């Protein structure tokens, strides 16, 4: 009996030592977009079902998520008592609520900006803003008044970015420009030379098979540090999310190394490293404004186009590897809603069974 007790004690001590010893920690962020385009409501509701599945799956494995919301998504959640109560339950379980903003130079602009009318005219061809940063963060405050983490895509709206939460995960963490091969690998947390509460980490968006393989390779090559991954709450990316959690489950079966972004920064897991503005950003400031309307592409969208699609992974929400829903009939080059042959079984085609077997099958 004594030998058995001693053996159990040793096993417990070894497990505790392994959990507390040198290891790679990780965070997973889930981006919940605006869906602020005509006919976007069904896609938003579909996204929420995917989000529910992601949170449920993560909870079963002891993984805590950082849930990043657009202002429109925050309104969608806070307007319904059942959804609002469900989110409060997620927060009690240890999941973090943060901000997700796509600026006016991205293809999926959420409609919020502090830019003047002339600057918006150059960037969006005369489109008007739904509000500035005050209106944006007022919507987010209904979910979480003390936001710590944000993913603020785009850099043209300096006033808006100045009001962002202190922990940023969608900007390049190091001084080198561009996403780079080390995106998601955080061996330090970057702070501005002038000091202050700002902290920067990087995250990788492994939305398909090649992305998952790259993330696995990067994670496996780390020692100490924090690895960051981001996914969108869409049926198209549920398969990739599922695959990533399966991989992490083999490395960390009980989720002991899972952290939210705020916990990773405040928990002392990373040393702080000061950095100045990058040369690339300084060069951008000197560039003249475009003479015609120009809509730049989100870096995440560009990354998804450059990598091959993920092979189907069984899940509750459909096939992975397709692009996130985007504004239909607004930006040039987009097909009309319900276009058969675009590779996406969208809400329009599902509403008419058999209308497009090429996209939806039987």
NORMO-V886853 format. One record per backbone hydrogen bond with DSSP energy under -0.5 kcal/mol. NH is the residue of the N-H (numbers start at 0). CO is the residue of the C=O. E is the energy in kcal/mol with one decimal. If there is no record, write none. Layout:
nh = [NH/NH]
co = [CO/CO]
e = [E/E]
//
This chain:
nh = [4/5/6/7/8/9/10/11/12/13/14/15/16/17/18/19/20/24/24/25/26/27/28/29/30/31/32/36/39/42/43/44/45/46/47/48/49/50/51/52/53/54/55/56/57/58/59/60/60/61/62/65/66/66/67/67/68/68/69/73/74/75/76/77/78/79/80/83/84/85/86/87/88/89/90/91/92/93/94/95/97/98/99/100/102/102/105/108/109/112/119/120/121/122/123/124/125/129/130/135/136/137/138/139/140/141/141/142/143/147/149/150/152/152/157/160/161/162/162/163/166/167/167/168/182/184/185/185/186/188/189/190/192/194/198/199/200/203/205/206/209/211/212/213/214/215/216/217/218/219/220/221/222/224/225/226/227/228/229/230/232/233/236/237/237/238/240/241/242/243/244/245/246/247/248/249/249/250/251/254/257/258/263/264/265/266/267/268/270/272/274/281/282/283/284/285/285/286/286/293/295/295/301/302/303/304/305/306/320/333/338/341/345/349/350/351/354/358/359/360]
co = [0/1/2/3/4/5/6/7/8/9/10/11/12/13/14/15/16/22/224/256/226/63/228/65/230/67/30/34/36/38/39/40/41/42/43/44/45/46/47/48/49/50/51/52/53/54/55/56/57/58/57/27/64/95/29/65/66/97/31/69/70/71/72/73/74/76/78/79/80/81/82/83/84/85/86/87/88/90/89/64/66/148/68/150/100/152/102/105/101/130/115/116/117/118/119/120/119/110/110/131/132/133/134/135/136/137/138/139/139/96/166/98/100/150/155/156/157/158/159/160/147/165/198/149/179/181/183/225/184/270/199/272/274/191/165/189/167/227/203/204/307/207/208/209/210/211/212/213/214/215/216/218/223/22/185/24/183/26/203/28/30/231/233/233/234/234/236/237/238/239/240/241/242/243/244/245/246/246/247/251/254/25/259/260/261/262/264/263/186/188/190/277/278/279/280/281/282/282/283/121/104/293/297/298/299/300/301/302/235/330/335/338/343/345/346/348/351/355/355/356]
e = [-2.5/-2.6/-2.5/-2.4/-2.2/-2.3/-2.4/-2.5/-2.5/-2.7/-2.4/-2.4/-2.5/-2.3/-2.2/-1.9/-1.4/-0.7/-2.6/-1.9/-2.3/-0.6/-2.8/-2.5/-3.3/-2.6/-0.7/-1.2/-2.1/-0.5/-2.2/-2.4/-2.1/-2.2/-2.0/-1.5/-1.8/-2.6/-2.6/-1.9/-2.4/-2.5/-2.3/-2.5/-2.5/-2.6/-1.9/-0.8/-0.9/-1.2/-2.6/-2.5/-0.6/-3.6/-2.9/-0.7/-0.5/-2.3/-1.6/-2.2/-2.1/-2.0/-2.2/-2.8/-1.9/-1.0/-0.5/-2.7/-2.4/-2.0/-2.4/-2.0/-1.8/-1.9/-2.3/-2.0/-1.5/-1.5/-2.1/-2.7/-3.1/-2.1/-2.4/-2.5/-0.5/-2.7/-1.9/-1.0/-1.9/-2.4/-2.4/-2.0/-1.7/-2.0/-3.5/-1.4/-0.6/-3.7/-0.8/-2.2/-2.7/-1.6/-1.5/-1.5/-2.0/-0.6/-0.8/-1.6/-2.3/-0.5/-2.8/-2.3/-2.8/-0.8/-1.3/-2.2/-1.9/-0.7/-1.1/-1.5/-2.7/-0.7/-2.5/-1.9/-1.1/-2.4/-0.7/-1.6/-0.6/-2.5/-2.0/-2.0/-0.9/-1.8/-2.9/-2.0/-2.8/-2.3/-0.7/-1.8/-0.6/-2.6/-2.3/-2.3/-2.4/-2.5/-2.1/-2.4/-2.7/-2.5/-1.2/-1.4/-0.7/-0.7/-2.6/-2.6/-2.4/-1.9/-2.8/-2.3/-2.2/-2.1/-1.3/-0.7/-0.7/-0.6/-2.2/-2.7/-2.2/-2.4/-2.3/-2.0/-2.1/-2.5/-2.3/-1.0/-0.8/-1.1/-3.0/-1.8/-1.1/-2.1/-2.2/-2.2/-2.6/-1.6/-0.8/-0.9/-0.6/-2.5/-2.1/-1.8/-2.3/-1.6/-1.5/-0.9/-0.6/-0.7/-0.8/-1.5/-0.7/-0.6/-2.2/-2.1/-2.1/-1.6/-1.5/-1.1/-1.7/-1.2/-1.4/-1.0/-1.5/-2.4/-1.0/-1.0/-2.2/-0.6/-2.6/-1.8]
//
